[in-house]
Amino acid sequence: MKKLISLLVIFLLALVFSESAMAQCAMCKGAVETNMSTGRNVIGNGINAGIAYLFVFPYLTVGVIAYLWYRSSKKALAERVALQQRLRSVING
């Protein structure tokens, strides 16, 4: 459980500080520099938003899969405990 909390904290910190870490490929950087030299910054903001969009979804997918796995394992554990308690009550009479 502590690992899950620490991973969640790391993910949230990465999400919070991702604004300052936005990067671009060489072609995108060239397009943005050309566009910014004319005084417009609309394309640069759009490219940065697209990069952030592409960055988030793989981690979101892994997070959803991890949550579903955690929930199903917790449910399976509860079922095993209930089965063990029923067996003990049957054996003890």
N, C-alpha and C positions, 0 to 999 in steps of 0.2 A: 504494500500500500504506500510505503514511503517513496518507493521508486516511481510510482505513478504520479504522486504529488510533485516530486522533484522534476519529472519530465514535463508535467503540465506547467510548472513555474518557468522552466527553460523555454518552452514553446511560447508562453505569453510574453516573456521578456524579448524573445526574438521578434515577435509580432509588434511589440511596442516600438522597438528600435529599428524596425525595417525601413522606416521612412528615410533615415539617414544613410542606409546601406543600398539604396537603389542603384543598380549598375546597368550598363547597356553594352550590346555587342558593337563591333567596329562600324558596321554599316549603319546601325541605328544612331550611333554617336555622330557619324558624319552628317546624317540627315538632320539631326537636332542642332548641330553646330551651324549648319547652313541656314536652317530656319531661324535660329536665334540671332544670326548676324543681320537678318532683315528686321529684327525687333519683335518678332512674334515668338511666343513660348508655348503655344497651344499644342503643337505636335510633341514637344518634350514631355509635357504633363501626361498626354495620352499614352506615350510609349512607356513612361514610368508606371502608370496605372496598369497597363497590359502586362508588364513584367511582374508586378506584384500579384496580379490575378493568376498568372501562370505559376508563380511561386507558392501560392497558398493551397491550391487544390490537391497536389500530391500529399502534403502533410495532413490536410483535412481528411482525405481518404484513409490514410493510415490511422488517424485518430478515431474515425468512425469504426473501422475494422477492429481496432484494439478495444474500443468500448463494447462492441457487440460480443467479442470474445470474452471479455471480463464478465459481462452480464450473464452469458450462457454458462461460464464456468462457476459463477456464484450460484446460479440456479441448480446446476448439477450437484454441487456440494451440498446444498440444502436438501435436495432429494435423497442423497446418500445418507445424510445424518438422520433424516426422517425414517428411512428404511432400517437403519441400524437400531434406532429406538424401538421400532415396531418388532424387530426380531428379538431384541432383549426382553420386551414385554411378553412375547410369546414364549420364549425359553424360560423366563422366570415365573411364568404362570399366571 
